[in-house]
Amino acid sequence: QVQLVESGGGVVQPGRSLRLSCATSGFSFSDFGMRWVRQAPGKGLEWVALIWHDGTTTYYADSVKGRFTISRDNSKNTVYLQMNSLRAEDTAVYYCAKGYRVVDIWGQGTMVTVSS
Amino acid sequence: QSALTQPPSASGSPGQSVTISCTGTSSDVGGYNYVSWYQQHPGKAPKLMIYEVTKRPSGVPDRFSGSKSGNTASLTVSGLQAEDEADYYCSSYAGSNVGVFGGGTKLTVL
């Protein structure tokens, strides 16, 4: 059974950092691209970041470029999202999701609240 | 990358059919056969319902179907059931690692 489990969310002050993790199981992790997607309270879905299966290529939404870094450890079947210089508008549920052109499995999400 | 355009709401009575549209451009919906549809119940993670325009993942009822014409994709839910009430999001690949979502449609079963 494919599982994605996010962790690392919480309440953080503006300008501070947070690192999210997504532990996966049930599939060949190193064969798939992985994405982070976020959803602000009461709002729609927003693609945040993508990393290729081998970690050689990453992509970021303009809203997070230069502040967020996606990475992966294929030996641990885990993908990460390092979030720096956090802003109030980064407040959202963050989902990790499996896939590149077709995203088929989502984690349950982890809430990030940026507030003073 | 601009978001895809979906109607904010749609509704139908049990047993009826409803179609939700998703309009993009030739750079996304019209340019690739990588349109997906996701169902999201309140407080839950999105669930893939349709991928590559018309394909259904295992376990998704055949009441759900997808299509595309030009720059507009559509999700049709036939034989509406109470549990189909949810938010629905379309998404398209747009080339060069870019993905784009629609704004979401709230489906109400009357």
Interface residues (C-beta under 8 A of the other chain):
Chain A: R35 G44 L45 E46 W47 L50 T57 Y59 Y95 R101 V102 V103 D104 I105 W106 G107 Q108 G109
Chain B: A3 Y32 Y34 S36 Y38 A45 P46 K47 L48 Y51 E52 P57 Y89 S91 Y93 S96 N97 V98 G99 V100 F101 G102 G103 G104
